[in-house]
Amino acid sequence: MIAVVTGVLAARDGETIVVQTEGGVGYEVTVPAGVAERLPAAGGRVSLHTELVVKEDGWALFGFDRAAERRIFQRLLGAGGFGPKLALALLSALGAERTIRSIRGRDLAALSSVAGIGRKKAERLVLELRDRFDDVALEPEIEPTAGSDEAVRALVGLGYPAGAAEDAVRAAIAGGSSEETPQLIRRALQRLAARGGT
């Protein structure tokens, strides 16, 4: 099993990247949107926790910059009717922390807002996995201030995934940014742009 891939980010196309290892092998890895946002620009070094999914029509490698996120992906694959495409869509749309909070809190509206996951599938996900994330350590949630909530909503409105928006606002607050919404948005956008290499 390929558990970790470390090397240079050689290419990226949306959520598909190529990691060139020192041994000369280039691994094509699919990552959730939030991970893609946190990656360096092409040419930067990356180290990803990976999960190899073997199916009849081929093999696919999925990557995560945090071991906890890979565990969440693995648990999602264990739910009935959930393949890698739906698990990745869920992590891309909601982010790791919000995915767990939504499952634990039976937030069917959030879960069923993800493309490909209707209400019945969301209910099944909650039923099967609600108590299966106790060993996964989550990052602290953003303090629920009006400024942080508005900043996250604004970034999502600009097209950023919810998970990446929350990460960026959390980092802006941790970096000592003012909790006024315009300053938080500005700092969060700078972080997102730096991660995306733009």
N, C-alpha and C positions, 0 to 999 in steps of 0.2 A: 504493500500500500504506500502511496505517495502522501506523506503526512505534512511535509513542509517543503516549500520551494523558495529558494533565496537566489537573488541575482539582480540583474539590471532590467529595468522596465524598458523593453525594446520597442514596443508598439502598443497602441491602445485604440480601440474602436468601440465607443460606447462602454458597455459593461464587459467587453472581451478584451483581454490584454495578453501580451506575450512577455514572459519572463525569461531572459537569456541567462543561463547559469554559467559559472566559471568553467564548467566542463564542456561548454559549447552546445548544450542542448537548450532549445527554446520551447518552453511549455506554454500552450495556450490555456488560459485560465479565465473562467467566467466569474465575475464578482458582483455582489449586490451594489446598487447605486451609491449607498452611503460609503462603502469601501472605496469605490471608484473615485468619489469626491475627496477622500483622504489620501489617495496615492500621490506620490511626487510626480513631477513632469517627466516625460520620456528622457531616459538617460540616468535617472535617479535609481538608487538601490532600494529593493523591496524584499520583504520576507513575509510570506503568506502561509497560514495554516490551511491545508488543503484537504478536500474530500473527493475521492475518486468515485464516480457513479458509473457502474457498468450496466448497460442495457443491451437488448438484442440488436438495436440499430447503431450501437457504437459506445465509446467511452467518452466521458466528459469530466473535466477537472474543475472544481469550484474552489475559490480562494477567499480567505477572510484575514483581516489584519489583527484580529483578536481571537484567541482560542475559545472564549466563551461564545462568540458568534458562530463558530463552526459547530459547537455542541448544540446550539439552538437549531441550526440547519439540520443536523443529524436527527434531532427529536422530531422536527417537522416531517422529515422523510418517513418516520415511523408511524405517522398518522394515516389511517385508511384513506386512499384516494389522493394522497399528496405525493407527487413526484418532485423532482428537482426544479422544474419550471415554476410550479406554484409556490414552492418553498422560497425560491429566489425572488419571485414577485412580491411575496409577503414581506421579506426582509428589505427589499428595495423600496417598497411603498411606505412601510411603517418604521423601519429601523429595528435593531435587535431589542432595545429596551422597551419600546412601545409595543412590539409584537408580544413579548412576555406579559406586559401589563394588561394588554387587551385580552389575552387568553385567560390569565388568572382572574381578571375582573369581569369576565364574560361580556366584553364589549363587542357584541355582535355587529353593531353598526360600523365600527372601525374595521373589523376583520372582513366584513362583506363588502366594504368599499374598495377592496383590492380586486383588480381585474381577474376573473376566473374563479373567484370565491363567492358563491351565493350564500344566502342565509343558512341553508341546510348544511352546506360544507363547513361554514363557520361554527354552527352548533356542534357538529361532529368533532371539529378540531378542539373546541373547548372541553367536550365530554371526554375525549381521549387523552388530552395533554395538560389539563388544568393543574394537576399536581405533579407534573414531571419536570419542573424547572427549579426545584428547591435547591439544587446544587450549583445553579448558575448564578455567579455574582454579577449584579447589575451595577452600572455606574449610577451615581446619585442623580435623581431627576433635577431638572432645572427648577430653581425656586419659583413657585407659581406667582410671579408678579405680573401686573398688567403689562409692563414693558416687555418682558420676555415672551409672554403669550402672543402679543401683537407682533413682535419681531419674527417669531417662528411662522405665524400665519402669513406675514408679508413675504418671507422667503419662499414658502410653499406656493404662494400666489405668483412668484416669479419663475416657478417651474422646478425648484429644488425639491428633492424627496424629503419627506417629513423627518426621517432619521438624520439625514445630513444637516438639515436646518437646525434640529435640536442640538446636534453635536457642535455646530458652529456657534450657536448662541450660548451654549454652556461654556465653550472655550473663551468666548468674548467676555462673559461674566467673570470667569476664573482669572482672566488676564487683567482684571481691574477696570474694565470698561464701565462707563456710567450705565445705570439701568434705565435711562431714558430711551425710548424706542428708537429714535433716529440714530443715536450713537451706537446702540446695539446692532442695528441693521447694518450700519456702515462697517463696523468691526467684523461682524460675521461674514459679510460679503468679501472683505479682504482675505479672510481665512479660507473661504470657499474658492476664491480665485487662485490663491497661492497653492492650494491642494490640487486644483485642476490644471495648474501649469499655465493659466491664462495671464 
